[in-house]
Amino acid sequence: MLYHVLSWIIVSFHTMFLSALAIIGLHWASPAYVGCNIVRVQPELTYLLPGPFDSELTHSFVNGTVTQDSETNDLLLSARGSPFISFDREFDALLGDNASITLVDQRTTHFAGEAGIWIPERNEVWYTTWINDGPTHIEILDLAGYTIRNLTSSRPIQNPNGGFYHDRLMYFTCLRDDSIGWPGGIVSVDPWTGHVEDVLNSYFGLKFDSIDDLAWVSDPSTNDSYLFFTDLPFAPGQNASDSRAPQGLWRFDPQRKSLQPAISRTDYPVANGVRFSKDHKTMYITDFGGDERARAFGLPARIGIPGVYTYDLDDSMMPVNRKVFSVARMQAPDGIRVDDKGRVWTAEGEGVVVRDSGGRAIGIFNSQYFTSDPVNFAIVQFALAGDKLVILGMDKLWVVGLAEKVVAG
């Protein structure tokens, strides 16, 4: 009992200490540069710790774990404030000898929240503000000069959230808000002219709860493209008694002008992020289920997992053969990207976690470093932009220079 009490005190002390550092460090020059700082943690410690030990679910692995082994504790302590936590040489190579970190902007609001989409032709990253702080808008980061501007569009876009760039158009999900009569849906934006077009907003007149994320995929044999999107089980200002379309994953076929359900909610309770492999043969879905998150959506505990599933795409470009790919340790995965080498990047409570194509975690861009409050305001989204990682840290916007180009332009 005494050991558990001491463990709790140690974990709580370090959490408060690091939070205090984050508070007094809020007024860094913008942009600010620091050198590479990788802490290497033996992968064996992710499944075999010297006992006895304790670990807090509400904190990250390195920030919430305490053992009776001083060497292990010192290692975890050194990793808590580090920007990079490595479990494998592949992650070391990804960063190189001197990965750059640039703090592009920092504000008192959660301005860098969702989307995080790179437009290679313009060398821009588009992102949206955080919906929990009120109506959202789109901001644009120019990676050439690290300048930021708001989107100027042909008409206002209500509550933009998830995004995807396809065939020279940006696509945004728009969160429903019944308090202002807004049904939500999906819109397209021409990045060169700002022209906005509606893509969809209902299924036979039934409104979607809250369309969250989207991704396009093309059939390699026909080059026909299909738009998949996820629908969360809630919406701001929504009346729970309203008629609504079933939640889950949906597919829009513009060739045949057809909107169809692709995967029902029985496969996972809270479908969130969606992306495809480079060869357009595999789909990745993030699930916000599990004990910690399910209750936040009014779902029974122990429904789903805070993890990532993979699906194969069949000859008709529909998902089949579900498999579990990974499970988040802290909170749940939200944003997801797949790089050109098949590595899967997810935004989780730990930070931006990088896994190889087999699901093995090789490293973490540590949320303790890149966010002011990783427990309450975790990294939700990010962007892969050539040889850069753009981290949306809620009240901070970061660019990390990588040693290799992870996605082609």
LONU-506492 format. One record per residue (C-alpha): chain; x, y, z. Coordinates in Angstrom, 3 decimals, padded with zeros to 6 digits, m for minus. Each point is the difference from the previous one (the first is absolute). Layout:
N
+-------+----------+----------+----------+
: chain :       c1 :       c2 :       c3 :
+-------+----------+----------+----------+
:     A :        X :        Y :        Z :
...
+-------+----------+----------+----------+
//
This chain:
409
+-------+----------+----------+----------+
: chain :       c1 :       c2 :       c3 :
+-------+----------+----------+----------+
:     A :  000.000 :  000.000 :  000.000 :
:     A :  002.815 :  002.391 :  000.891 :
:     A :  001.673 : m000.689 : m003.346 :
:     A : m003.183 :  000.878 : m001.894 :
:     A : m000.374 :  003.234 :  001.975 :
:     A :  003.626 :  000.964 : m000.654 :
:     A : m000.390 : m000.835 : m003.693 :
:     A : m003.064 :  002.204 : m000.243 :
:     A :  001.822 :  002.866 :  001.735 :
:     A :  002.988 : m000.290 : m002.344 :
:     A : m002.139 : m000.106 : m003.129 :
:     A : m002.148 :  002.919 :  001.187 :
:     A :  003.069 :  002.063 :  000.923 :
:     A :  001.616 : m000.460 : m003.389 :
:     A : m003.260 :  000.818 : m001.762 :
:     A : m000.435 :  003.253 :  001.951 :
:     A :  003.659 :  000.882 : m000.463 :
:     A : m000.111 : m000.458 : m003.762 :
:     A : m003.304 :  001.861 : m000.241 :
:     A :  001.594 :  002.909 :  001.853 :
:     A :  002.896 :  000.005 : m002.458 :
:     A : m002.470 :  000.083 : m002.863 :
:     A : m001.790 :  002.998 :  001.530 :
:     A :  003.118 :  002.109 :  000.567 :
:     A :  001.311 : m000.897 : m003.454 :
:     A : m003.016 :  001.250 : m001.911 :
:     A :  001.600 :  003.146 : m001.375 :
:     A :  002.773 : m001.412 : m002.153 :
:     A :  001.116 :  002.004 : m003.018 :
:     A : m001.839 : m001.026 : m003.141 :
:     A :  001.415 : m001.822 : m001.853 :
:     A :  002.369 : m001.651 :  002.532 :
:     A :  002.636 : m002.599 : m000.891 :
:     A :  001.563 : m002.736 :  002.103 :
:     A :  002.272 : m002.926 : m000.803 :
:     A : m000.845 : m003.665 : m000.234 :
:     A : m000.644 : m001.733 :  003.315 :
:     A : m000.846 : m003.690 : m000.219 :
:     A : m000.468 : m002.184 :  003.053 :
:     A :  000.312 : m003.673 : m000.883 :
:     A : m002.110 : m002.423 :  002.007 :
:     A :  000.626 : m003.725 : m000.334 :
:     A : m003.017 : m001.579 : m001.715 :
:     A :  000.016 : m002.757 :  002.624 :
:     A : m001.184 :  002.528 :  002.579 :
:     A : m003.279 :  000.362 : m001.907 :
:     A : m000.964 : m003.515 :  001.033 :
:     A :  002.380 : m001.047 :  002.819 :
:     A :  000.645 :  002.349 :  002.923 :
:     A :  001.986 : m000.697 :  003.154 :
:     A : m002.573 : m000.581 :  002.692 :
:     A : m001.769 :  001.029 :  001.978 :
:     A : m001.183 :  002.972 : m002.048 :
:     A : m003.000 :  002.299 : m000.448 :
:     A : m001.238 :  001.839 : m003.075 :
:     A : m002.775 :  002.594 : m000.340 :
:     A : m002.409 : m000.306 : m002.923 :
:     A : m000.635 :  003.745 : m000.107 :
:     A :  003.684 :  000.750 : m000.603 :
:     A :  002.439 : m001.136 : m002.654 :
:     A :  002.212 : m003.064 :  000.373 :
:     A :  003.105 :  001.999 :  000.927 :
:     A : m001.892 :  002.568 :  002.060 :
:     A : m002.249 : m002.377 :  001.931 :
:     A :  002.197 : m003.036 :  000.689 :
:     A :  002.066 : m000.526 :  003.145 :
:     A :  002.011 : m003.091 :  000.929 :
:     A :  002.297 : m000.938 :  002.878 :
:     A :  002.962 : m000.062 : m002.369 :
:     A :  001.867 :  003.321 :  000.122 :
:     A :  001.616 : m000.427 : m003.425 :
:     A : m003.384 : m000.557 : m001.660 :
:     A : m001.529 :  002.931 :  001.869 :
:     A :  002.871 :  002.278 : m001.051 :
:     A : m000.450 : m001.008 : m003.631 :
:     A : m003.762 :  000.641 :  000.054 :
:     A :  000.549 :  003.286 :  001.811 :
:     A :  002.475 :  001.162 : m002.642 :
:     A : m002.531 : m000.857 : m002.731 :
:     A : m002.857 :  001.986 :  001.517 :
:     A :  001.139 :  003.379 : m001.249 :
:     A :  001.689 : m001.211 : m003.160 :
:     A : m001.576 :  000.809 : m003.384 :
:     A :  000.950 : m003.409 : m001.420 :
:     A : m000.306 : m003.435 :  001.614 :
:     A :  001.533 : m002.780 : m002.070 :
:     A : m000.532 : m003.762 :  000.247 :
:     A :  001.812 : m000.938 : m003.199 :
:     A :  002.860 :  001.043 : m002.283 :
:     A : m002.501 :  000.608 : m002.787 :
:     A : m001.420 :  002.909 :  001.986 :
:     A :  003.520 :  001.309 :  000.656 :
:     A :  000.652 : m000.033 : m003.751 :
:     A : m003.289 :  001.798 : m000.621 :
:     A :  001.223 :  002.881 :  002.166 :
:     A :  003.652 : m000.063 : m001.030 :
:     A :  002.827 :  001.510 :  001.985 :
:     A : m001.513 :  003.440 :  000.510 :
:     A : m003.748 :  000.169 : m000.530 :
:     A : m001.205 :  003.589 :  000.115 :
:     A : m002.957 :  001.144 :  002.072 :
:     A : m001.722 :  003.269 : m000.865 :
:     A : m002.677 :  001.595 :  002.133 :
:     A : m001.834 :  001.906 : m002.721 :
:     A : m002.748 :  001.566 :  002.078 :
:     A : m001.466 : m000.033 :  003.490 :
:     A : m003.208 :  001.575 :  001.277 :
:     A : m002.317 : m000.062 :  002.983 :
:     A : m002.682 : m001.754 : m002.092 :
:     A : m000.137 : m003.521 : m001.459 :
:     A :  000.564 :  001.211 : m003.545 :
:     A :  001.824 : m003.092 : m001.329 :
:     A : m002.497 : m002.804 :  000.464 :
:     A : m001.212 : m002.102 : m002.929 :
:     A :  000.565 : m000.919 : m003.680 :
:     A :  003.723 :  000.496 : m000.641 :
:     A :  000.161 : m000.473 : m003.776 :
:     A :  003.020 :  000.640 : m002.205 :
:     A : m000.445 :  001.412 : m003.502 :
:     A :  003.295 : m000.869 : m001.739 :
:     A : m000.501 :  002.320 : m002.994 :
:     A : m000.381 :  002.967 :  002.320 :
:     A :  002.237 : m001.244 :  002.840 :
:     A : m002.755 :  000.864 :  002.470 :
:     A : m001.589 : m001.757 :  002.940 :
:     A : m003.674 :  000.731 :  000.614 :
:     A : m001.436 : m000.532 :  003.471 :
:     A : m003.043 :  000.979 :  002.051 :
:     A : m000.580 :  001.365 :  003.459 :
:     A : m001.392 : m002.124 :  002.865 :
:     A : m003.774 : m000.627 : m000.012 :
:     A : m000.247 : m000.168 :  003.801 :
:     A :  000.867 :  003.705 :  000.091 :
:     A : m002.891 :  000.969 : m002.289 :
:     A : m000.537 :  000.382 : m003.762 :
:     A :  003.120 : m000.905 : m001.932 :
:     A :  001.822 :  001.551 : m002.920 :
:     A :  002.819 : m000.959 : m002.378 :
:     A :  003.555 :  001.307 :  000.258 :
:     A :  002.847 : m000.545 : m002.470 :
:     A :  003.700 : m000.442 :  000.826 :
:     A :  002.430 :  000.897 : m002.792 :
:     A :  002.961 : m002.323 :  000.550 :
:     A :  002.306 :  002.159 : m002.127 :
:     A : m000.033 :  002.938 :  002.392 :
:     A : m001.914 : m001.317 :  003.036 :
:     A : m002.718 :  002.609 : m000.433 :
:     A : m003.645 : m000.637 :  000.897 :
:     A : m003.159 :  001.387 : m001.555 :
:     A : m003.726 : m000.676 :  000.190 :
:     A : m001.772 : m001.565 : m002.963 :
:     A : m001.830 :  002.428 : m002.255 :
:     A : m002.847 : m001.946 : m001.590 :
:     A : m002.938 :  000.694 : m002.284 :
:     A : m002.369 : m000.579 :  002.912 :
:     A :  000.361 : m000.810 :  003.695 :
:     A :  000.738 : m003.624 :  000.945 :
:     A : m001.838 : m000.978 :  003.176 :
:     A :  001.889 : m002.073 :  002.594 :
:     A :  002.739 : m001.493 : m002.225 :
:     A :  001.743 : m002.921 :  001.702 :
:     A :  001.654 : m002.879 : m001.895 :
:     A :  001.713 :  000.537 : m003.318 :
:     A :  001.495 : m001.733 : m003.031 :
:     A :  001.673 :  001.204 : m003.214 :
:     A : m001.036 : m001.798 : m003.186 :
:     A :  000.221 :  000.860 : m003.687 :
:     A :  000.937 :  003.643 :  000.650 :
:     A : m002.897 :  000.599 :  002.388 :
:     A : m000.092 :  000.190 :  003.787 :
:     A : m002.883 : m001.866 :  001.630 :
:     A : m001.254 :  000.807 :  003.489 :
:     A : m002.473 : m001.689 :  002.296 :
:     A : m002.300 :  002.519 :  001.652 :
:     A : m001.411 : m000.808 :  003.429 :
:     A : m003.760 :  000.211 :  000.401 :
:     A : m001.472 :  002.649 :  002.300 :
:     A : m003.779 : m000.018 :  000.384 :
:     A :  000.095 :  003.135 :  002.137 :
:     A :  000.666 :  002.031 : m003.160 :
:     A : m001.853 : m002.274 : m002.431 :
:     A :  003.204 : m001.363 : m001.511 :
:     A : m000.300 : m003.653 : m001.168 :
:     A :  003.724 : m000.538 : m000.401 :
:     A :  001.451 : m001.984 : m002.870 :
:     A :  002.986 :  000.154 : m002.347 :
:     A :  001.163 :  002.893 : m002.178 :
:     A :  002.786 :  000.481 : m002.528 :
:     A :  002.235 :  003.060 : m000.262 :
:     A :  002.160 :  001.014 : m002.936 :
:     A :  003.328 :  001.022 :  001.624 :
:     A :  000.807 :  002.387 : m002.858 :
:     A : m003.324 :  001.844 : m000.223 :
:     A : m001.679 : m000.668 :  003.356 :
:     A : m003.145 : m001.199 : m001.764 :
:     A : m002.173 : m002.193 :  002.267 :
:     A : m002.347 : m002.745 : m001.178 :
:     A : m002.313 : m002.267 :  002.017 :
:     A :  000.725 : m003.719 : m000.447 :
:     A : m002.579 : m001.667 :  002.281 :
:     A : m002.037 :  000.737 :  003.120 :
:     A : m002.428 : m002.899 :  000.632 :
:     A : m001.080 : m003.542 : m000.769 :
:     A : m003.507 :  000.093 : m001.535 :
:     A : m000.717 :  003.049 :  002.132 :
:     A :  001.414 : m001.458 :  003.238 :
:     A :  002.686 :  002.190 :  001.524 :
:     A :  003.276 : m001.463 :  001.184 :
:     A :  000.871 :  000.343 :  003.665 :
:     A :  003.439 :  001.515 : m000.457 :
:     A :  002.105 : m000.734 : m003.076 :
:     A :  003.549 :  000.019 :  001.332 :
:     A :  002.690 : m001.169 : m002.412 :
:     A :  000.252 : m000.938 : m003.675 :
:     A :  002.366 : m001.461 : m002.589 :
:     A : m000.030 : m000.696 : m003.735 :
:     A :  001.222 : m003.262 : m001.508 :
:     A :  000.319 : m001.017 : m003.662 :
:     A : m000.516 : m003.368 : m001.640 :
:     A :  003.392 : m000.911 : m001.531 :
:     A : m001.683 : m001.857 : m002.869 :
:     A : m002.546 :  002.658 : m001.048 :
:     A :  001.293 :  003.176 :  001.675 :
:     A : m003.521 :  000.627 :  001.320 :
:     A :  000.144 :  001.884 :  003.296 :
:     A : m002.111 : m000.518 :  003.120 :
:     A : m000.494 :  002.219 :  003.028 :
:     A : m000.188 : m001.702 :  003.404 :
:     A : m000.977 :  001.870 :  003.146 :
:     A : m000.634 : m000.749 :  003.686 :
:     A : m003.039 :  001.099 :  001.986 :
:     A :  000.369 :  000.550 :  003.762 :
:     A : m002.920 : m000.615 :  002.403 :
:     A : m000.554 :  003.600 :  001.033 :
:     A : m000.294 :  003.524 : m001.311 :
:     A :  000.117 :  003.467 :  001.622 :
:     A : m003.468 :  001.190 :  000.945 :
:     A : m001.613 : m003.173 : m001.305 :
:     A : m003.270 : m001.356 :  001.377 :
:     A :  000.431 : m003.708 :  000.786 :
:     A : m003.537 : m000.751 : m001.188 :
:     A :  000.658 :  001.273 : m003.531 :
:     A : m000.227 : m002.393 : m002.931 :
:     A :  003.478 : m000.792 : m001.191 :
:     A :  002.030 : m002.121 : m002.366 :
:     A :  001.668 : m003.071 :  001.546 :
:     A :  003.466 :  000.653 :  001.384 :
:     A :  003.118 : m001.696 : m001.317 :
:     A :  001.993 :  000.201 : m003.234 :
:     A : m001.598 :  001.178 : m003.242 :
:     A :  001.088 :  000.013 : m003.651 :
:     A : m000.909 :  002.545 : m002.660 :
:     A :  000.348 : m001.121 : m003.624 :
:     A :  000.006 :  003.104 : m002.253 :
:     A :  000.142 : m002.106 : m003.178 :
:     A : m003.358 : m001.641 :  000.773 :
:     A : m001.327 :  002.851 :  002.157 :
:     A : m000.578 : m002.356 :  002.916 :
:     A :  000.461 :  000.301 :  003.771 :
:     A :  000.098 : m003.327 :  001.865 :
:     A :  000.910 : m001.284 :  003.465 :
:     A :  003.337 : m001.838 : m000.053 :
:     A :  000.468 : m001.235 :  003.592 :
:     A : m002.561 :  000.078 :  002.797 :
:     A :  000.534 :  001.182 :  003.531 :
:     A :  000.027 : m003.617 :  001.185 :
:     A :  003.573 : m000.303 : m001.297 :
:     A :  001.120 :  002.874 :  002.223 :
:     A : m002.072 :  002.397 :  002.123 :
:     A :  001.748 :  003.263 : m000.868 :
:     A :  001.546 :  000.054 : m003.482 :
:     A :  002.332 :  002.985 : m000.076 :
:     A :  002.990 :  000.337 : m002.343 :
:     A :  000.262 : m001.702 : m003.403 :
:     A :  002.909 : m000.326 : m002.448 :
:     A :  001.272 : m002.358 : m002.705 :
:     A :  003.335 : m001.563 : m000.874 :
:     A :  001.984 :  001.424 : m002.891 :
:     A : m000.946 : m002.907 : m002.261 :
:     A : m003.720 :  000.552 :  000.808 :
:     A : m000.418 : m003.601 :  001.127 :
:     A : m000.332 :  000.441 :  003.773 :
:     A : m002.220 :  002.252 :  002.110 :
:     A :  000.816 :  001.138 :  003.541 :
:     A : m002.715 :  001.061 :  002.449 :
:     A :  000.501 :  001.457 :  003.483 :
:     A : m002.485 : m000.964 :  002.730 :
:     A : m000.719 :  002.285 :  002.958 :
:     A : m001.503 : m002.882 :  001.993 :
:     A :  001.206 : m001.634 :  003.205 :
:     A : m000.668 :  000.676 :  003.655 :
:     A :  001.594 :  003.441 :  000.176 :
:     A : m001.667 :  001.500 : m003.059 :
:     A : m003.233 : m001.954 : m000.511 :
:     A : m001.714 :  001.645 :  002.973 :
:     A :  000.745 :  003.442 : m001.465 :
:     A : m002.282 : m000.938 : m002.897 :
:     A : m002.722 : m001.449 :  002.254 :
:     A :  000.953 : m003.568 : m000.892 :
:     A :  000.279 : m002.957 :  002.370 :
:     A :  003.460 : m000.606 :  001.415 :
:     A :  002.148 : m002.671 : m001.648 :
:     A : m001.483 :  000.655 : m003.438 :
:     A :  002.616 :  000.092 : m002.736 :
:     A :  003.684 :  000.762 :  000.454 :
:     A :  002.087 :  003.172 : m000.132 :
:     A :  001.748 : m001.339 : m003.060 :
:     A :  000.506 : m000.293 : m003.740 :
:     A : m001.568 : m002.596 : m002.308 :
:     A :  001.063 : m000.918 : m003.506 :
:     A : m002.235 : m001.170 : m002.838 :
:     A :  000.827 : m001.366 : m003.424 :
:     A : m001.747 :  001.586 : m002.965 :
:     A : m001.743 : m002.522 : m002.252 :
:     A : m000.545 :  000.194 : m003.767 :
:     A : m002.913 :  002.393 :  000.491 :
:     A :  002.116 :  002.241 :  002.288 :
:     A : m001.962 : m000.909 :  003.105 :
:     A :  001.705 : m000.852 :  003.320 :
:     A :  000.244 : m003.665 :  001.042 :
:     A :  002.082 : m002.178 :  002.356 :
:     A :  000.263 :  002.143 :  003.137 :
:     A :  003.124 : m000.403 :  002.120 :
:     A :  001.246 :  001.792 :  003.115 :
:     A :  003.129 :  001.988 : m000.830 :
:     A :  000.826 :  001.803 :  003.258 :
:     A : m001.357 :  001.180 :  003.346 :
:     A :  000.775 :  003.329 :  001.641 :
:     A :  001.320 : m000.081 :  003.531 :
:     A : m001.266 :  003.472 :  000.989 :
:     A : m003.301 :  001.459 : m001.203 :
:     A : m000.813 : m001.090 : m003.571 :
:     A :  001.333 :  000.471 : m003.534 :
:     A : m001.588 :  002.788 : m002.004 :
:     A :  001.859 :  001.337 : m003.021 :
:     A :  001.772 : m002.600 : m002.132 :
:     A :  002.442 :  000.118 : m002.938 :
:     A :  001.800 : m002.696 : m001.998 :
:     A :  003.384 :  000.950 : m001.449 :
:     A :  001.574 : m001.247 : m003.218 :
:     A :  001.856 : m002.796 :  001.817 :
:     A : m003.199 : m001.344 :  001.536 :
:     A :  000.655 :  001.401 :  003.473 :
:     A : m003.139 :  001.045 :  001.838 :
:     A : m000.011 :  003.277 :  001.961 :
:     A : m002.772 :  000.646 :  002.537 :
:     A : m000.850 :  002.851 :  002.357 :
:     A : m000.527 : m001.516 :  003.451 :
:     A :  000.294 :  001.054 :  003.627 :
:     A :  003.698 : m000.901 : m000.100 :
:     A :  000.549 :  002.326 : m002.948 :
:     A :  000.521 : m000.760 : m003.678 :
:     A :  000.808 : m003.716 :  000.096 :
:     A :  001.803 : m001.599 : m002.950 :
:     A : m000.416 : m003.724 : m000.681 :
:     A :  001.511 : m002.134 : m002.708 :
:     A : m002.215 : m001.772 : m002.529 :
:     A : m000.384 : m002.930 :  002.397 :
:     A : m001.368 :  002.142 :  002.836 :
:     A :  003.167 :  000.156 :  002.162 :
:     A :  000.558 :  003.389 :  001.648 :
:     A :  003.386 :  001.389 : m001.019 :
:     A : m000.201 :  003.459 :  001.537 :
:     A : m002.047 :  002.883 :  001.371 :
:     A : m000.063 :  003.739 : m000.520 :
:     A : m000.674 :  000.664 :  003.652 :
:     A : m003.211 :  001.866 :  000.873 :
:     A :  001.573 :  001.057 :  003.301 :
:     A :  002.336 :  002.193 : m002.044 :
:     A : m002.254 :  001.121 : m002.841 :
:     A : m003.168 :  000.870 :  001.972 :
:     A : m000.602 :  002.179 :  003.042 :
:     A : m002.513 : m002.429 :  001.522 :
:     A :  000.308 : m003.501 : m001.500 :
:     A : m002.526 : m001.496 :  002.410 :
:     A : m002.903 :  002.316 : m000.840 :
:     A :  001.028 :  001.265 : m003.451 :
:     A :  001.904 : m002.735 : m001.779 :
:     A :  001.314 :  000.213 : m003.549 :
:     A : m003.006 : m000.772 : m002.194 :
:     A :  001.429 :  000.530 : m003.472 :
:     A :  003.245 :  000.612 : m001.868 :
:     A :  001.261 :  000.097 : m003.584 :
:     A :  002.707 : m001.840 : m001.885 :
:     A :  001.472 :  002.484 : m002.470 :
:     A :  002.884 : m001.431 : m002.006 :
:     A :  002.912 : m000.089 :  002.442 :
:     A : m001.891 :  001.878 :  002.719 :
:     A : m002.432 : m000.891 :  002.761 :
:     A : m002.434 :  002.795 :  000.886 :
:     A : m001.398 : m000.514 :  003.491 :
:     A : m003.275 :  001.666 :  000.973 :
:     A :  000.639 :  000.475 :  003.709 :
:     A : m003.298 :  001.780 :  000.716 :
:     A :  001.475 :  003.276 :  001.274 :
:     A :  003.314 : m000.622 : m001.786 :
:     A :  000.900 : m000.663 : m003.625 :
:     A :  003.248 : m001.882 : m000.616 :
:     A :  002.055 : m001.122 : m002.990 :
:     A :  002.476 : m002.844 :  000.462 :
:     A :  002.616 : m000.500 : m002.693 :
:     A :  000.568 : m003.668 : m000.859 :
:     A :  003.022 : m001.725 : m001.525 :
:     A : m002.036 : m001.547 : m002.805 :
:     A : m002.962 :  000.832 : m002.191 :
:     A : m002.824 : m002.069 :  001.500 :
:     A : m002.603 :  000.917 : m002.627 :
:     A :  000.633 :  001.040 : m003.582 :
:     A : m001.320 :  003.235 : m001.412 :
+-------+----------+----------+----------+
//
